[in-house]
Every structure is written in C-alpha cells, then in structure tokens.
Amino acid sequence: MTTLSVTLVKVASQANISGQLIKDIVFLLAQLVHIFFFLLQGQFVLNANDEFAESIYNTFWYNTNTRTKLLLVLVLRSCSSAPNLSAGGLLVFNLKNFSEASISS
C-alpha cells in the first residue's frame, strides 16, 4: 500500500506528459491489478464458506439419524466463523477492502 501511495504522489507531481509519467501510470495500474488478485482470492474463500454453509443448511437434515444431525450442527457452527485470508492480521483479503483501498488512494 505504501508503494501505491508513493506512485500516486509521483504521478500527481508530474505536470507534463513524459516517458516517466507513462511508466509510473503503468506501474500504478500493475500494482492495482496485483492487489486486486490477492484480495479476490480471499473473496473466493469467503464465498466458498458461505456456499458450503448454505448447502448444509438446505439439506434434508430431518430425514437423517441423530448422530448426523449433531454433526451437521457442528459443521454449521464452524462455518459461522468465516475463515479469512489476511496480510499479517492487518488486512483481510476481500473485495470490500479492495474498494476501500482503491478509493482512499
């Protein structure tokens, strides 16, 4: 994120169109795409967890035996705390954080 901010300052400080400006803009776009793909992977994990919990919730659990019902409850409880991919616990990888990061920079 720091590199993104530094690149934005470099682009904003250049008044005329030059080769360096174009190179900085291309580098800025490459950084945004790179961040987007990282955060998209975290969003895939969150979506898969939600789909898994929804498919378990929509099963015909009432037709199963007691042991299976208890196992389904345990699985649903474990799905309630979603797994998160994060950057050292500082930034959770999802598309909401990408939109916030791209707007703030």
N, CA, C and O atoms as CSV, one atom per row, in Angstrom:
chain,resi,resn,atom,element,x,y,z
A,1,MET,N,N,0.817,-1.185,0.000
A,1,MET,CA,C,0.000,0.000,0.000
A,1,MET,C,C,0.866,1.256,0.000
A,1,MET,O,O,0.506,2.266,-0.604
A,2,THR,N,N,1.991,1.188,0.670
A,2,THR,CA,C,2.873,2.342,0.708
A,2,THR,C,C,3.421,2.636,-0.679
A,2,THR,O,O,3.513,3.796,-1.081
A,3,THR,N,N,3.784,1.598,-1.405
A,3,THR,CA,C,4.300,1.784,-2.753
A,3,THR,C,C,3.245,2.398,-3.652
A,3,THR,O,O,3.555,3.221,-4.514
A,4,LEU,N,N,2.007,2.000,-3.453
A,4,LEU,CA,C,0.905,2.564,-4.225
A,4,LEU,C,C,0.770,4.059,-3.954
A,4,LEU,O,O,0.572,4.842,-4.883
A,5,SER,N,N,0.874,4.450,-2.713
A,5,SER,CA,C,0.768,5.868,-2.353
A,5,SER,C,C,1.934,6.678,-2.917
A,5,SER,O,O,1.744,7.792,-3.405
A,6,VAL,N,N,3.126,6.118,-2.850
A,6,VAL,CA,C,4.300,6.813,-3.389
A,6,VAL,C,C,4.162,6.989,-4.894
A,6,VAL,O,O,4.493,8.050,-5.424
A,7,THR,N,N,3.683,5.972,-5.585
A,7,THR,CA,C,3.496,6.067,-7.031
A,7,THR,C,C,2.440,7.109,-7.373
A,7,THR,O,O,2.590,7.854,-8.340
A,8,LEU,N,N,1.373,7.162,-6.582
A,8,LEU,CA,C,0.345,8.182,-6.820
A,8,LEU,C,C,0.898,9.592,-6.639
A,8,LEU,O,O,0.554,10.495,-7.401
A,9,VAL,N,N,1.743,9.785,-5.646
A,9,VAL,CA,C,2.353,11.102,-5.432
A,9,VAL,C,C,3.261,11.450,-6.600
A,9,VAL,O,O,3.272,12.593,-7.056
A,10,LYS,N,N,4.025,10.475,-7.090
A,10,LYS,CA,C,4.904,10.726,-8.236
A,10,LYS,C,C,4.101,11.114,-9.464
A,10,LYS,O,O,4.483,12.029,-10.194
A,11,VAL,N,N,2.984,10.420,-9.701
A,11,VAL,CA,C,2.154,10.724,-10.872
A,11,VAL,C,C,1.525,12.108,-10.725
A,11,VAL,O,O,1.478,12.872,-11.689
A,12,ALA,N,N,1.046,12.432,-9.534
A,12,ALA,CA,C,0.384,13.721,-9.320
A,12,ALA,C,C,1.356,14.893,-9.398
A,12,ALA,O,O,0.955,16.004,-9.746
A,13,SER,N,N,2.619,14.662,-9.082
A,13,SER,CA,C,3.584,15.764,-9.067
A,13,SER,C,C,4.137,16.092,-10.456
A,13,SER,O,O,4.751,17.143,-10.640
A,14,GLN,N,N,3.931,15.221,-11.418
A,14,GLN,CA,C,4.460,15.473,-12.757
A,14,GLN,C,C,3.444,16.281,-13.562
A,14,GLN,O,O,2.287,15.883,-13.699
A,15,ALA,N,N,3.890,17.416,-14.092
A,15,ALA,CA,C,2.983,18.329,-14.787
A,15,ALA,C,C,2.829,17.978,-16.266
A,15,ALA,O,O,1.724,18.047,-16.804
A,16,ASN,N,N,3.904,17.610,-16.915
A,16,ASN,CA,C,3.816,17.344,-18.351
A,16,ASN,C,C,3.860,15.843,-18.628
A,16,ASN,O,O,4.337,15.053,-17.814
A,17,ILE,N,N,3.355,15.483,-19.782
A,17,ILE,CA,C,3.337,14.073,-20.174
A,17,ILE,C,C,4.721,13.706,-20.701
A,17,ILE,O,O,5.221,14.299,-21.657
A,18,SER,N,N,5.322,12.719,-20.055
A,18,SER,CA,C,6.651,12.273,-20.459
A,18,SER,C,C,6.700,10.752,-20.385
A,18,SER,O,O,5.732,10.100,-19.993
A,19,GLY,N,N,7.822,10.216,-20.760
A,19,GLY,CA,C,8.006,8.771,-20.688
A,19,GLY,C,C,7.962,8.267,-19.259
A,19,GLY,O,O,7.446,7.182,-18.992
A,20,GLN,N,N,8.505,9.059,-18.335
A,20,GLN,CA,C,8.494,8.679,-16.918
A,20,GLN,C,C,7.070,8.654,-16.375
A,20,GLN,O,O,6.732,7.778,-15.580
A,21,LEU,N,N,6.235,9.595,-16.789
A,21,LEU,CA,C,4.842,9.630,-16.338
A,21,LEU,C,C,4.086,8.399,-16.822
A,21,LEU,O,O,3.332,7.790,-16.063
A,22,ILE,N,N,4.284,8.041,-18.056
A,22,ILE,CA,C,3.608,6.858,-18.605
A,22,ILE,C,C,4.081,5.601,-17.889
A,22,ILE,O,O,3.284,4.712,-17.590
A,23,LYS,N,N,5.387,5.530,-17.615
A,23,LYS,CA,C,5.924,4.380,-16.894
A,23,LYS,C,C,5.345,4.296,-15.482
A,23,LYS,O,O,5.032,3.206,-15.004
A,24,ASP,N,N,5.203,5.433,-14.822
A,24,ASP,CA,C,4.621,5.447,-13.476
A,24,ASP,C,C,3.147,5.053,-13.495
A,24,ASP,O,O,2.684,4.349,-12.598
A,25,ILE,N,N,2.414,5.497,-14.501
A,25,ILE,CA,C,0.996,5.137,-14.605
A,25,ILE,C,C,0.837,3.644,-14.858
A,25,ILE,O,O,-0.034,3.005,-14.268
A,26,VAL,N,N,1.664,3.087,-15.725
A,26,VAL,CA,C,1.607,1.639,-15.980
A,26,VAL,C,C,1.964,0.867,-14.718
A,26,VAL,O,O,1.340,-0.151,-14.416
A,27,PHE,N,N,2.962,1.341,-13.978
A,27,PHE,CA,C,3.340,0.695,-12.723
A,27,PHE,C,C,2.209,0.781,-11.708
A,27,PHE,O,O,1.957,-0.179,-10.979
A,28,LEU,N,N,1.530,1.914,-11.653
A,28,LEU,CA,C,0.391,2.095,-10.754
A,28,LEU,C,C,-0.736,1.126,-11.099
A,28,LEU,O,O,-1.314,0.506,-10.207
A,29,LEU,N,N,-1.047,0.995,-12.366
A,29,LEU,CA,C,-2.096,0.056,-12.784
A,29,LEU,C,C,-1.704,-1.386,-12.490
A,29,LEU,O,O,-2.550,-2.192,-12.101
A,30,ALA,N,N,-0.435,-1.717,-12.671
A,30,ALA,CA,C,0.024,-3.074,-12.356
A,30,ALA,C,C,-0.102,-3.355,-10.865
A,30,ALA,O,O,-0.459,-4.465,-10.471
A,31,GLN,N,N,0.186,-2.359,-10.033
A,31,GLN,CA,C,0.023,-2.531,-8.587
A,31,GLN,C,C,-1.438,-2.754,-8.221
A,31,GLN,O,O,-1.745,-3.607,-7.389
A,32,LEU,N,N,-2.338,-1.998,-8.832
A,32,LEU,CA,C,-3.765,-2.167,-8.551
A,32,LEU,C,C,-4.263,-3.546,-8.969
A,32,LEU,O,O,-5.044,-4.170,-8.250
A,33,VAL,N,N,-3.821,-4.019,-10.118
A,33,VAL,CA,C,-4.221,-5.356,-10.573
A,33,VAL,C,C,-3.658,-6.420,-9.641
A,33,VAL,O,O,-4.344,-7.393,-9.327
A,34,HIS,N,N,-2.431,-6.247,-9.202
A,34,HIS,CA,C,-1.794,-7.201,-8.293
A,34,HIS,C,C,-2.553,-7.274,-6.967
A,34,HIS,O,O,-2.829,-8.365,-6.468
A,35,ILE,N,N,-2.886,-6.127,-6.404
A,35,ILE,CA,C,-3.659,-6.092,-5.159
A,35,ILE,C,C,-5.035,-6.702,-5.372
A,35,ILE,O,O,-5.539,-7.427,-4.514
A,36,PHE,N,N,-5.646,-6.407,-6.524
A,36,PHE,CA,C,-6.973,-6.949,-6.818
A,36,PHE,C,C,-6.961,-8.475,-6.818
A,36,PHE,O,O,-7.863,-9.096,-6.254
A,37,PHE,N,N,-5.964,-9.083,-7.435
A,37,PHE,CA,C,-5.927,-10.547,-7.491
A,37,PHE,C,C,-5.684,-11.169,-6.120
A,37,PHE,O,O,-6.227,-12.234,-5.825
A,38,PHE,N,N,-4.886,-10.529,-5.287
A,38,PHE,CA,C,-4.716,-11.033,-3.921
A,38,PHE,C,C,-6.029,-10.991,-3.153
A,38,PHE,O,O,-6.413,-11.968,-2.510
A,39,LEU,N,N,-6.708,-9.868,-3.222
A,39,LEU,CA,C,-7.943,-9.710,-2.467
A,39,LEU,C,C,-9.075,-10.542,-3.055
A,39,LEU,O,O,-9.991,-10.934,-2.333
A,40,LEU,N,N,-9.025,-10.812,-4.340
A,40,LEU,CA,C,-10.032,-11.663,-4.971
A,40,LEU,C,C,-9.936,-13.102,-4.463
A,40,LEU,O,O,-10.957,-13.772,-4.309
A,41,GLN,N,N,-8.727,-13.578,-4.203
A,41,GLN,CA,C,-8.566,-14.930,-3.655
A,41,GLN,C,C,-9.216,-15.048,-2.288
A,41,GLN,O,O,-9.843,-16.065,-1.990
A,42,GLY,N,N,-9.080,-14.039,-1.461
A,42,GLY,CA,C,-9.732,-14.040,-0.161
A,42,GLY,C,C,-11.241,-14.014,-0.285
A,42,GLY,O,O,-11.945,-14.632,0.514
A,43,GLN,N,N,-11.744,-13.296,-1.292
A,43,GLN,CA,C,-13.191,-13.263,-1.517
A,43,GLN,C,C,-13.695,-14.635,-1.951
A,43,GLN,O,O,-14.793,-15.036,-1.567
A,44,PHE,N,N,-12.908,-15.361,-2.747
A,44,PHE,CA,C,-13.295,-16.720,-3.145
A,44,PHE,C,C,-13.416,-17.630,-1.928
A,44,PHE,O,O,-14.326,-18.457,-1.864
A,45,VAL,N,N,-12.514,-17.489,-0.964
A,45,VAL,CA,C,-12.579,-18.302,0.254
A,45,VAL,C,C,-13.851,-17.984,1.032
A,45,VAL,O,O,-14.532,-18.894,1.505
A,46,LEU,N,N,-14.172,-16.708,1.166
A,46,LEU,CA,C,-15.391,-16.320,1.879
A,46,LEU,C,C,-16.644,-16.828,1.173
A,46,LEU,O,O,-17.573,-17.310,1.820
A,47,ASN,N,N,-16.668,-16.719,-0.156
A,47,ASN,CA,C,-17.831,-17.191,-0.911
A,47,ASN,C,C,-17.989,-18.700,-0.806
A,47,ASN,O,O,-19.108,-19.198,-0.677
A,48,ALA,N,N,-16.885,-19.432,-0.859
A,48,ALA,CA,C,-16.958,-20.892,-0.747
A,48,ALA,C,C,-17.472,-21.303,0.624
A,48,ALA,O,O,-18.248,-22.253,0.731
A,49,ASN,N,N,-17.056,-20.609,1.665
A,49,ASN,CA,C,-17.540,-20.904,3.010
A,49,ASN,C,C,-19.042,-20.644,3.106
A,49,ASN,O,O,-19.774,-21.441,3.693
A,50,ASP,N,N,-19.502,-19.538,2.534
A,50,ASP,CA,C,-20.932,-19.226,2.567
A,50,ASP,C,C,-21.753,-20.247,1.785
A,50,ASP,O,O,-22.824,-20.659,2.230
A,51,GLU,N,N,-21.249,-20.653,0.620
A,51,GLU,CA,C,-21.962,-21.652,-0.181
A,51,GLU,C,C,-22.015,-22.996,0.535
A,51,GLU,O,O,-23.027,-23.696,0.476
A,52,PHE,N,N,-20.932,-23.356,1.207
A,52,PHE,CA,C,-20.889,-24.620,1.937
A,52,PHE,C,C,-21.895,-24.611,3.078
A,52,PHE,O,O,-22.629,-25.580,3.272
A,53,ALA,N,N,-21.932,-23.521,3.831
A,53,ALA,CA,C,-22.880,-23.416,4.942
A,53,ALA,C,C,-24.318,-23.427,4.439
A,53,ALA,O,O,-25.192,-24.029,5.063
A,54,GLU,N,N,-24.562,-22.770,3.328
A,54,GLU,CA,C,-25.917,-22.744,2.769
A,54,GLU,C,C,-26.347,-24.115,2.266
A,54,GLU,O,O,-27.507,-24.497,2.419
A,55,SER,N,N,-25.420,-24.856,1.666
A,55,SER,CA,C,-25.782,-26.191,1.178
A,55,SER,C,C,-26.055,-27.148,2.335
A,55,SER,O,O,-26.926,-28.011,2.224
A,56,ILE,N,N,-25.334,-27.011,3.430
A,56,ILE,CA,C,-25.611,-27.849,4.600
A,56,ILE,C,C,-26.950,-27.458,5.216
A,56,ILE,O,O,-27.725,-28.315,5.641
A,57,TYR,N,N,-27.210,-26.157,5.258
A,57,TYR,CA,C,-28.463,-25.685,5.840
A,57,TYR,C,C,-29.667,-26.173,5.032
A,57,TYR,O,O,-30.729,-26.434,5.597
A,58,ASN,N,N,-29.505,-26.295,3.719
A,58,ASN,CA,C,-30.611,-26.697,2.851
A,58,ASN,C,C,-30.740,-28.209,2.675
A,58,ASN,O,O,-31.572,-28.656,1.886
A,59,THR,N,N,-29.952,-29.000,3.379
A,59,THR,CA,C,-30.077,-30.454,3.272
A,59,THR,C,C,-31.344,-30.927,3.972
A,59,THR,O,O,-31.957,-30.192,4.746
A,60,PHE,N,N,-31.716,-32.145,3.691
A,60,PHE,CA,C,-32.870,-32.758,4.355
A,60,PHE,C,C,-32.397,-33.386,5.661
A,60,PHE,O,O,-32.400,-34.606,5.821
A,61,TRP,N,N,-31.991,-32.527,6.588
A,61,TRP,CA,C,-31.414,-32.982,7.847
A,61,TRP,C,C,-32.426,-33.722,8.702
A,61,TRP,O,O,-32.045,-34.555,9.524
A,62,TYR,N,N,-33.684,-33.439,8.527
A,62,TYR,CA,C,-34.713,-34.065,9.361
A,62,TYR,C,C,-34.942,-35.518,8.982
A,62,TYR,O,O,-35.606,-36.248,9.718
A,63,ASN,N,N,-34.403,-35.955,7.844
A,63,ASN,CA,C,-34.528,-37.353,7.433
A,63,ASN,C,C,-33.331,-38.193,7.863
A,63,ASN,O,O,-33.271,-39.381,7.545
A,64,THR,N,N,-32.383,-37.606,8.575
A,64,THR,CA,C,-31.172,-38.334,8.961
A,64,THR,C,C,-31.260,-38.778,10.416
A,64,THR,O,O,-32.175,-38.410,11.152
A,65,ASN,N,N,-30.282,-39.576,10.797
A,65,ASN,CA,C,-30.267,-40.047,12.186
A,65,ASN,C,C,-29.718,-38.962,13.119
A,65,ASN,O,O,-29.254,-37.917,12.662
A,66,THR,N,N,-29.775,-39.214,14.395
A,66,THR,CA,C,-29.409,-38.217,15.404
A,66,THR,C,C,-27.934,-37.842,15.331
A,66,THR,O,O,-27.581,-36.675,15.495
A,67,ARG,N,N,-27.085,-38.811,15.088
A,67,ARG,CA,C,-25.648,-38.535,15.020
A,67,ARG,C,C,-25.335,-37.588,13.856
A,67,ARG,O,O,-24.543,-36.658,14.008
A,68,THR,N,N,-25.945,-37.820,12.715
A,68,THR,CA,C,-25.715,-36.952,11.561
A,68,THR,C,C,-26.250,-35.548,11.822
A,68,THR,O,O,-25.638,-34.563,11.408
A,69,LYS,N,N,-27.379,-35.452,12.499
A,69,LYS,CA,C,-27.925,-34.135,12.842
A,69,LYS,C,C,-26.953,-33.356,13.719
A,69,LYS,O,O,-26.743,-32.159,13.519
A,70,LEU,N,N,-26.365,-34.040,14.687
A,70,LEU,CA,C,-25.399,-33.372,15.565
A,70,LEU,C,C,-24.145,-32.943,14.798
A,70,LEU,O,O,-23.591,-31.871,15.045
A,71,LEU,N,N,-23.709,-33.786,13.873
A,71,LEU,CA,C,-22.547,-33.423,13.062
A,71,LEU,C,C,-22.849,-32.214,12.174
A,71,LEU,O,O,-21.995,-31.347,11.988
A,72,LEU,N,N,-24.053,-32.163,11.636
A,72,LEU,CA,C,-24.425,-31.017,10.808
A,72,LEU,C,C,-24.464,-29.726,11.630
A,72,LEU,O,O,-24.087,-28.661,11.139
A,73,VAL,N,N,-24.914,-29.824,12.864
A,73,VAL,CA,C,-24.913,-28.649,13.738
A,73,VAL,C,C,-23.480,-28.192,14.002
A,73,VAL,O,O,-23.195,-26.994,13.993
A,74,LEU,N,N,-22.586,-29.139,14.236
A,74,LEU,CA,C,-21.180,-28.777,14.468
A,74,LEU,C,C,-20.561,-28.109,13.243
A,74,LEU,O,O,-19.822,-27.132,13.363
A,75,VAL,N,N,-20.867,-28.642,12.077
A,75,VAL,CA,C,-20.315,-28.060,10.853
A,75,VAL,C,C,-20.877,-26.660,10.629
A,75,VAL,O,O,-20.144,-25.751,10.241
A,76,LEU,N,N,-22.164,-26.485,10.871
A,76,LEU,CA,C,-22.753,-25.152,10.713
A,76,LEU,C,C,-22.155,-24.149,11.693
A,76,LEU,O,O,-21.950,-22.986,11.347
A,77,ARG,N,N,-21.878,-24.591,12.899
A,77,ARG,CA,C,-21.255,-23.686,13.876
A,77,ARG,C,C,-19.841,-23.317,13.453
A,77,ARG,O,O,-19.411,-22.179,13.642
A,78,SER,N,N,-19.116,-24.278,12.880
A,78,SER,CA,C,-17.757,-23.949,12.435
A,78,SER,C,C,-17.783,-23.026,11.219
A,78,SER,O,O,-16.851,-22.248,11.014
A,79,CYS,N,N,-18.838,-23.105,10.415
A,79,CYS,CA,C,-18.957,-22.210,9.259
A,79,CYS,C,C,-19.371,-20.800,9.663
A,79,CYS,O,O,-19.213,-19.860,8.883
A,80,SER,N,N,-19.895,-20.645,10.867
A,80,SER,CA,C,-20.336,-19.309,11.282
A,80,SER,C,C,-19.156,-18.364,11.503
A,80,SER,O,O,-19.301,-17.153,11.338
A,81,SER,N,N,-18.005,-18.893,11.870
A,81,SER,CA,C,-16.804,-18.056,11.952
A,81,SER,C,C,-16.016,-18.271,10.666
A,81,SER,O,O,-15.281,-19.248,10.521
A,82,ALA,N,N,-16.185,-17.348,9.750
A,82,ALA,CA,C,-15.639,-17.497,8.403
A,82,ALA,C,C,-14.115,-17.475,8.416
A,82,ALA,O,O,-13.512,-16.683,9.140
A,83,PRO,N,N,-13.491,-18.337,7.619
A,83,PRO,CA,C,-12.032,-18.289,7.501
A,83,PRO,C,C,-11.638,-17.061,6.681
A,83,PRO,O,O,-12.287,-16.738,5.686
A,84,ASN,N,N,-10.602,-16.400,7.090
A,84,ASN,CA,C,-10.160,-15.194,6.396
A,84,ASN,C,C,-8.712,-15.331,5.976
A,84,ASN,O,O,-7.865,-15.766,6.757
A,85,LEU,N,N,-8.438,-14.962,4.751
A,85,LEU,CA,C,-7.059,-14.768,4.336
A,85,LEU,C,C,-6.711,-13.336,4.699
A,85,LEU,O,O,-7.480,-12.413,4.427
A,86,SER,N,N,-5.561,-13.155,5.309
A,86,SER,CA,C,-5.202,-11.796,5.715
A,86,SER,C,C,-3.713,-11.561,5.499
A,86,SER,O,O,-2.920,-12.489,5.342
A,87,ALA,N,N,-3.378,-10.296,5.498
A,87,ALA,CA,C,-1.984,-9.887,5.363
A,87,ALA,C,C,-1.439,-9.615,6.754
A,87,ALA,O,O,-1.448,-8.474,7.218
A,88,GLY,N,N,-0.971,-10.645,7.409
A,88,GLY,CA,C,-0.395,-10.495,8.735
A,88,GLY,C,C,-1.384,-10.051,9.789
A,88,GLY,O,O,-0.993,-9.468,10.800
A,89,GLY,N,N,-2.650,-10.317,9.570
A,89,GLY,CA,C,-3.679,-9.904,10.506
A,89,GLY,C,C,-4.049,-8.433,10.396
A,89,GLY,O,O,-4.892,-7.954,11.154
A,90,LEU,N,N,-3.435,-7.711,9.469
A,90,LEU,CA,C,-3.716,-6.284,9.324
A,90,LEU,C,C,-4.836,-5.997,8.335
A,90,LEU,O,O,-5.643,-5.093,8.551
A,91,LEU,N,N,-4.885,-6.759,7.261
A,91,LEU,CA,C,-5.852,-6.512,6.200
A,91,LEU,C,C,-6.475,-7.830,5.801
A,91,LEU,O,O,-5.772,-8.760,5.406
A,92,VAL,N,N,-7.786,-7.916,5.900
A,92,VAL,CA,C,-8.495,-9.115,5.471
A,92,VAL,C,C,-8.687,-9.019,3.966
A,92,VAL,O,O,-9.122,-7.990,3.449
A,93,PHE,N,N,-8.358,-10.100,3.266
A,93,PHE,CA,C,-8.459,-10.103,1.813
A,93,PHE,C,C,-9.908,-10.322,1.397
A,93,PHE,O,O,-10.426,-11.433,1.511
A,94,ASN,N,N,-10.561,-9.277,0.919
A,94,ASN,CA,C,-11.876,-9.378,0.301
A,94,ASN,C,C,-12.079,-8.161,-0.591
A,94,ASN,O,O,-11.299,-7.210,-0.544
A,95,LEU,N,N,-13.121,-8.197,-1.397
A,95,LEU,CA,C,-13.321,-7.124,-2.366
A,95,LEU,C,C,-13.767,-5.819,-1.710
A,95,LEU,O,O,-13.565,-4.743,-2.273
A,96,LYS,N,N,-14.363,-5.905,-0.544
A,96,LYS,CA,C,-14.745,-4.685,0.173
A,96,LYS,C,C,-13.497,-3.886,0.529
A,96,LYS,O,O,-13.472,-2.665,0.375
A,97,ASN,N,N,-12.468,-4.573,1.005
A,97,ASN,CA,C,-11.227,-3.879,1.351
A,97,ASN,C,C,-10.514,-3.355,0.110
A,97,ASN,O,O,-9.824,-2.337,0.181
A,98,PHE,N,N,-10.669,-4.035,-1.027
A,98,PHE,CA,C,-10.071,-3.524,-2.260
A,98,PHE,C,C,-10.727,-2.210,-2.658
A,98,PHE,O,O,-10.044,-1.258,-3.038
A,99,SER,N,N,-12.050,-2.159,-2.571
A,99,SER,CA,C,-12.724,-0.913,-2.947
A,99,SER,C,C,-12.355,0.217,-1.988
A,99,SER,O,O,-12.193,1.360,-2.415
A,100,GLU,N,N,-12.223,-0.091,-0.703
A,100,GLU,CA,C,-11.818,0.938,0.259
A,100,GLU,C,C,-10.387,1.400,-0.004
A,100,GLU,O,O,-10.089,2.590,0.092
A,101,ALA,N,N,-9.504,0.462,-0.334
A,101,ALA,CA,C,-8.107,0.825,-0.584
A,101,ALA,C,C,-7.969,1.624,-1.873
A,101,ALA,O,O,-7.181,2.568,-1.930
A,102,SER,N,N,-8.717,1.262,-2.900
A,102,SER,CA,C,-8.593,1.986,-4.162
A,102,SER,C,C,-9.224,3.371,-4.072
A,102,SER,O,O,-8.761,4.299,-4.735
A,103,ILE,N,N,-10.273,3.529,-3.262
A,103,ILE,CA,C,-10.883,4.848,-3.095
A,103,ILE,C,C,-9.987,5.743,-2.243
A,103,ILE,O,O,-9.842,6.930,-2.535
A,104,SER,N,N,-9.386,5.186,-1.192
A,104,SER,CA,C,-8.559,6.002,-0.306
A,104,SER,C,C,-7.250,6.421,-0.955
A,104,SER,O,O,-6.679,7.445,-0.580
A,105,SER,N,N,-6.761,5.646,-1.925
A,105,SER,CA,C,-5.520,6.042,-2.570
A,105,SER,C,C,-5.847,6.848,-3.782
A,105,SER,O,O,-4.943,7.294,-4.490
